[in-house]
């Protein structure tokens, strides 16, 4: 990550992505609390990816962060940041962000600040940046002028080039309120533990209920945990690389007809692992703990062996594998992620993107 971010009121800006990664994994915080903690710690950077599904708080979080960067408390409370001359907000395009667009953004960022000592660029629909546009923007991300902050909003951050993602800190935001989806699922008779697993992925309660009642749901969820724990428990990589035996015998028979269900369950388990590491470090207790003590204990042990970095890498590889699957209509990218634990092995299918 580029380190030329001096000149921001003299604050200490931490450019070590790993040291601030924990702030990106706690889903239960409000977006204001997360941004406030970022400022209180003094550990923030010149560029961010605010990622999340439709209806998440990423847009509100970006607006709030811009207000903290550029405005006073009254500006934050009144929401007047929209009219600040040092904020350049780019709406999501109908088709794509092109090279001509990125050149305009860079020209705007290079202008002298009007009311503050910073300029902030916020881009919606960042996943729609063309490859050429991302490459043209890359030099700016590598050596940003002092006092310039960039925030990319994206529903599909894995579509951004790895070279772009590596220079920005990713923070994930979720739906504003899952209580209505959870209420509908509980009223329809879905078990509480299944509600906790599915609600974050499906804003549509009917879709979540259909998945919960799928005949392979329980078996596949259990095999996902077995697969993850196999990475922690196996002693000989050569005898069972990446838990391949577990995958072949427990997961593969259930996966061929339900790849989306597999994708969601593996992603949910990996996110649970991140939250467990957070909890053991002093974070909040997840409500999952009331429903899945054995499930969580197994994941907790695996999580501490693997570490936040490995789990995060697996999540990114899984998301990229799903993107490749949707383009190529073959399970190979997803299976490649599940077969291998090492990052360099998990990215061997990247040519398909």
Number of C-alpha atoms within 10 A of each C-alpha: 19 18 16 17 22 16 13 16 9 8 14 14 18 17 20 15 17 11 10 17 16 16 17 15 22 21 18 14 13 15 22 15 11 19 18 15 14 16 16 10 13 13 17 21 24 28 24 20 25 27 24 20 18 13 14 17 21 27 21 12 20 26 20 22 23 25 24 17 20 22 20 11 10 11 17 18 12 9 14 13 22 14 10 18 14 25 24 19 16 17 13 17 14 8 10 15 24 17 18 11 15 20 14 10 18 15 10 17 24 14 11 13 18 12 12 14 16 21 27 25 21 24 24 21 20 27 23 22 24 18 16 14 18 22 17 17 19 18 12 14 23 17 14 22 17 17 22 21 23 22 24 23 27 25 21 17 24 19 20 20 16 10 14 17 18 15 21 23 22 22 20 21 26 20 18 12 13 15 10 13 20 22 15 17 25 16 9 12 11 18 13 15 14 22 22 17 19 22 22 18 18 18 19 13 20 14 14 23 22 10 17 20 13 11 10 17 17 12 12 22 21 14 21 24 19 20 24 23 20 20 21 18 14 14 10 8 12 8 11 16 16 25 23 21 15 21 21 15 11 18 22 16 13 19 18 12 11 15 17 11 19 23 17 17 21 22 19 19 20 21 17 20 27 24 24 25 20 18 15 12 10 9 13 14 14 13 10 17 14 11 14 12 11 10 15 20 14 17 24 21 16 20 24 16 14 16 13 21 12 15 19 18 15 22 19 15 22 25 20 24 28 23 19 22 19 13 11 13 11 14 16 16 27 23 20 20 25 25 21 21 22 14 13 8 13 23 17 13 16 12 7 13 14
